[in-house]
Amino acid sequence: MFNDAVGGQISWLLPAALILLVAGLVVTWRAPRTDTARSAFLVWGGALLMTLAVFSFMAGIFHEYYTVALAPYLAALIGMGAAVLWEERTRFPASAALALAVAVTAWWGWTLLGRTPDWLPWLRWTVLAAGLAAALGLLLAGRVDRRLGLAVAGLGLTASLAGPFAYTLATVNSGHQGSIVTAGPAGAAGGRGR
């Protein structure tokens, strides 16, 4: 899921989803067996891991657009994980997990944007700088004013979504031919609309 052909299609937020899955399970581990939050992490996380395994070991014909099946799992895990950890942000492990998720996502966005170095080169460095700044701020999110904490969280969200949003705009703003459409700028690995 992280290689040149598929990475830019779906993996932008995959590291954050995996980090937040682990953190969410740790936070909810001692909850009763019937706890809906823990159950949701297990169901959505299990579905993500199972689908990742199928796609990773799939033999034969595989098209990059199949990875869209991962989107609901990524969205659920990131939304649930961020919400659970934000509520616990006064505890250092929770704020550290949030910071780690943002830092790794910024680094991975920087890496993916580096695969098309001639396309929006400024965005690559902006994502990295803003993401790392937000990660540092999230370490202190539980100890600062709520408005400042929300601003730092907003910066982290913006840095995390800037790369995939730019890829989305590049895809929407260009014509495609053929039945296999891929996301990103024309020079992105994996090709465009074969």
C-alpha positions in Angstrom: 0.0 0.0 0.0 3.0 2.3 0.3 4.7 1.6 -3.0 5.0 4.0 -5.9 2.0 2.8 -7.8 -0.5 2.7 -4.9 0.9 5.0 -2.3 -0.4 8.3 -3.7 -3.9 6.7 -4.2 -4.8 5.9 -0.6 -1.9 5.8 1.8 -1.8 9.5 2.8 -3.7 8.9 6.0 -2.9 5.2 6.5 -0.1 5.7 9.0 -2.4 8.0 11.1 -5.2 5.4 11.0 -2.9 2.6 12.2 -1.4 4.8 15.0 -4.9 5.9 16.1 -6.2 2.4 16.0 -3.5 1.2 18.4 -4.0 4.2 20.7 -7.8 3.9 20.6 -7.5 0.2 21.6 -5.1 1.1 24.4 -7.4 3.8 25.8 -10.5 1.6 25.6 -8.8 -1.7 26.6 -10.1 -1.8 30.2 -13.7 -0.8 29.1 -16.4 -3.4 29.6 -16.8 -6.0 26.9 -19.9 -4.3 25.6 -18.3 -0.9 25.3 -19.3 0.6 21.9 -16.1 2.6 21.4 -13.8 -0.5 21.9 -16.1 -2.5 19.7 -16.0 0.1 17.0 -12.2 0.2 17.1 -12.1 -3.6 16.8 -14.6 -3.8 14.0 -13.2 -0.9 11.9 -9.6 -1.8 12.7 -10.2 -5.4 11.8 -11.8 -4.5 8.5 -8.9 -2.2 7.7 -6.3 -4.8 8.5 -8.1 -7.5 6.6 -8.6 -5.4 3.5 -4.9 -4.3 3.7 -3.8 -7.9 3.9 -6.0 -8.9 0.9 -4.7 -6.0 -1.2 -1.1 -6.5 -0.2 -1.0 -10.2 -1.0 -3.4 -10.1 -4.0 -2.1 -11.9 -7.0 -3.3 -11.4 -10.6 -5.0 -8.3 -11.8 -5.0 -5.4 -9.4 -6.0 -1.8 -10.2 -5.0 1.2 -8.1 -8.6 2.4 -7.8 -9.5 -0.7 -5.8 -7.9 1.0 -2.8 -11.0 3.3 -2.5 -12.4 0.4 -0.5 -10.1 1.4 2.3 -11.5 5.0 2.6 -14.4 4.3 5.0 -12.1 2.4 7.4 -9.5 5.2 7.3 -12.2 7.8 8.0 -13.8 5.9 10.8 -10.5 5.1 12.6 -9.1 8.6 12.2 -12.3 10.2 13.4 -12.8 7.9 16.4 -9.1 7.9 17.3 -8.8 11.7 17.2 -12.0 12.1 19.2 -11.0 9.7 21.9 -7.5 11.0 22.2 -8.6 14.6 22.2 -10.8 13.9 25.2 -7.8 12.4 27.0 -5.3 15.1 25.8 -4.5 16.2 29.4 -2.7 12.9 29.8 0.7 12.9 28.1 0.4 9.5 26.3 -2.8 10.7 24.6 -1.3 14.0 23.5 1.9 12.2 22.4 -0.1 9.7 20.3 -1.9 12.6 18.6 1.4 14.3 18.0 2.9 11.1 16.6 0.0 10.6 14.2 0.3 14.2 12.9 4.1 14.0 12.6 4.1 10.7 10.8 1.3 11.8 8.5 3.2 15.0 7.6 6.4 13.0 7.0 4.5 10.5 4.8 2.8 13.4 2.9 6.2 14.9 2.3 7.5 11.6 1.0 4.5 11.1 -1.3 4.7 14.6 -2.7 8.4 14.0 -3.3 7.5 11.3 -5.8 6.4 14.1 -8.1 9.1 16.7 -7.4 8.2 19.1 -10.2 4.5 19.4 -9.2 3.9 22.0 -6.5 7.4 21.7 -4.8 6.5 24.3 -2.2 3.6 22.1 -0.9 5.9 19.3 0.1 7.9 21.5 2.5 4.8 23.3 3.7 3.2 20.0 4.7 6.2 18.9 6.5 6.9 22.2 8.4 3.2 22.7 9.4 2.8 19.1 10.4 5.9 19.1 12.6 4.9 22.4 14.2 1.4 21.1 14.9 2.9 17.9 16.4 5.0 19.9 18.8 1.9 22.0 19.7 -0.2 18.8 20.2 2.3 17.6 22.8 1.2 20.6 24.9 -2.4 20.6 23.9 -3.6 19.5 27.3 -1.6 22.2 29.1 -2.5 25.3 27.0 -5.6 27.4 26.5 -8.4 25.5 24.7 -8.5 28.0 21.8 -4.8 27.6 21.3 -5.1 23.8 21.4 -7.9 23.9 18.8 -5.8 26.1 16.6 -2.9 23.6 16.8 -5.3 20.7 16.1 -6.6 22.7 13.1 -3.0 23.2 11.8 -2.4 19.5 12.1 -5.6 18.7 10.3 -4.7 21.1 7.5 -1.2 19.8 7.1 -2.4 16.2 7.1 -5.1 16.9 4.4 -3.1 19.3 2.2 -1.4 16.6 0.1 -4.5 14.5 -0.6 -6.6 17.6 -1.2 -4.1 18.8 -3.8 -4.1 15.4 -5.4 -7.9 15.5 -5.5 -7.8 18.9 -7.2 -5.2 17.7 -9.8 -7.5 14.8 -10.6 -10.6 16.8 -10.9 -9.0 19.5 -13.0 -7.7 17.2 -15.7 -9.4 15.0 -18.3 -9.1 11.2 -18.2 -9.3 8.6 -20.8 -10.0 4.9 -20.4 -11.7 3.0 -17.6 -8.9 3.0 -15.0 -8.7 6.4 -13.4 -5.9 7.2 -10.9 -5.5 10.2 -8.6 -2.9 12.8 -8.7 -0.9 15.0 -11.1 0.1 13.7 -14.5 3.6 12.8 -13.4 2.5 10.7 -10.5 3.6 7.0 -10.3 0.9 4.6 -11.4 -0.1 6.6 -14.5 -3.2 8.6 -15.2 -6.4 7.3 -16.8 -4.9 4.6 -18.9 
